């Protein structure tokens, strides 16, 4: 069953991730690694700012922190530039408890802006 779940999670173009309370990646699917142009395994333990500009990573971090602190699931919509491409982002974030720690997981849908 775990292999099936891994196949599904990595087959989607949607970004799926889990971050710890310090906003470090615990899991990223292949869509996240393609977006950040990094190997998924090398991303574990690092933060968005290790892969994208700090102004851009701040958009994700602010939303992540809000969900971790409030415990309320939210959908965030914003424009973001990643690796020179402008995207419309819709990021569904939700609280997950891992070993008693508040973490954030999410599914992000990033659509390149025309133009």
Secondary structure, 3 states (H helix, E strand, C coil): CHHHHHHHHHHCCCEEEEECCCCCEEEECHHHHHHHCCCHHHHCCCCHHHCCCHHHHHHHHHHHHHHHHHCCCEEEEEEEEECCEEEEEEEEEEEEEECCEEEEEEEEEEEECCC
